Amino acid sequence: MSEKERGLSHKLMENKGVHRLKWQLEGVWWLFTALVVISVMFPVWRYAQGFPYMGQNVLFIVLFVTLIRHLFLLKYTFLAKAEKWKIALIFVSMLLWAYTFRAWADVRSYLRADGFEPHFAHLDMEQMFAMAHYTRNEILFFLTGTLIALTIFPFRMVLSIWRVRNRGTV
């Protein structure tokens, strides 16, 4: 085996290791995301009755954590050099932004009309207000954070595509 072939073989093995590491990191991040969802949602799951935004709430926590991760740690993800995926995600993020904005408006109008207190009416007065306050703050935090992240995300993808093409970096 020539020196050139050995160098090429070594580079391929190194790329496989980096690729495997990125997928392992992806798995760790999804475990972290699941822990965040469980930690944030546990009080709501435990005490809320008839809460209409349970699924959306989980979705926005997952979106928020995932988008923030990709905004700041993109070079450590499988998307780092995946140009076609980035282009697709630019358009998907626009659709998600519209969906999230609509959900944000729905939650705001629901809060003005009913509030979250009726979902915790079975608790004593102090706990009811505390849980309603917690639920209101966490859902608005993750909705607003997701909207901000979705606003920035397409620009980050365009910047990354440009950097990969012109500089070879992410």
N, C-alpha and C positions, 0 to 999 in steps of 0.2 A: 504494500500500500504506500503510495507516494505521500510526501509531506502535504501536498494540496488536498488529497483525498482525506487524510487524517484530520486536517483542519476543518474540512466541510462536515465530516462525520461528527466531530466534537461539537461544532456549531448546531447541528441538527439535534443532538442529544441535549444540549443546553436549552434550545428552544422548547423541546418537549417538557423539560423540567419547569421552565418558566410558565408554560401553558398549564401544566398540571397544578402548579402553585396558585395561579390566578383562579382556577376553578375551585380549589380548596378554600381560598379566601372568600370566594363568592358564597360558598356553603356556610362559612363562619358568619358572614354578614347576614345571611338569611336567618341563621339561628339567633343572632343578635336582634334582628328585626322582630322575630317571633317573641323574644323576651320583652322587648319594648311594648309590643301589642298586649301581651298578657299582663304586664305590670300596669299599664295605663288603663286597660279596659276591665281589669278584675273587679274594682269597686262597682263599676256600672253593671257588669254582668251579674254581680252578686245582689245588688239592691234595686236596680231599675225594673219596673214592670211596664210592659208595653212600650218600650223605648223605640221610636220609629227610625232612628238613625244608626242602629247598631252596626249593620253591615257597611254602611258608608263610612262610619267612624273608623272601623278597622282598615278599610281601603285607604283612607287619607293618612293614617299613621304609617302604613306600609309605603305609600307613595312618598311621603315626606322623608322618611329615613332613607329610602332608596335613591331619591333624587339628590338629597344632600350628599350622600356617599358618592354618587356619580359626578356631582359638581366639583367636589374637592379632591377626590381620590380616583379620578378617571384612569390615570395611567396604571393603576393596580388592578383594573378590572379586565374582563374578557373583551370589553368594548374598545379598549385602547386603540387598536389599529383596525377595527371593523367598520370601515367607511359606510358600507351599505346599511348596516344596522343603525349607525348614527343618523343617516339620512332618513330612514324610516322613523326613528324615534323623534326627529324634529317634527314630523307631521302628526305622529301619535300624541306628542306633548301638546300640540295645539288643540287637538280634540279633547284631551284630558283637561286642559285649561278651561275650555268652554263648559265641560261637565262639572268641574270643580266650582267654577263661578256660579253656575246655576244652583248647585247644592249649597253653597255659601249663602246665596240669596234666600233659598228655601229655609235654611236653619235660622237665619236672622228673622224672617217673617214669622216662623213658628215660635221663636222666643218672644217676639212682640205680642203674639196672639195668646199663646198658652203658657209659655215658659216650661221648664223641665220639672217644676215642683209636682205636678200631678203624677208623674212617674215614680215619685218617692213618697207619696201621701201615706203609705202604710208605715213609714218610720215616724219616730217622734219628731216634734217641730224642729228642734236644733239639728238633728241628723238630716232631716228632709232638706232644709235650706243649705246645709253644708254639701250634701251630695248634688243638689241642683247647681250650686255654685261651681263645684268641681267639674261636673259634666259640661256645663256651659263653657268654662274656661278651657278645658282640654279640647273640646270639639272645635271651638273657635281658633285656638292656637294651631292645631294641626291643619285645619282648613285654610287659614291665612298663610301659614308656612308653606303649604303645598302650592297655593296660588303664586306666592313669591318665587318659589323654586321652579315652578312650571313656566314662569315668565322669563327666568334667566336661562333655563335649561337649553332651549334651542340655540341661543347665542353661544353657549359653551360648546355645543356639538359642532357648530359652524367653525368656531375657533380651533377646535381640536382637529377637524378635517383639514383646515388650512395648514395647521402646524405639521401634521403628518405628511402632507403633500410637499410642503415647501422647506421644512426644517428637519423632518424625520423624527420629531418629538411629538408628545401628546399634549 
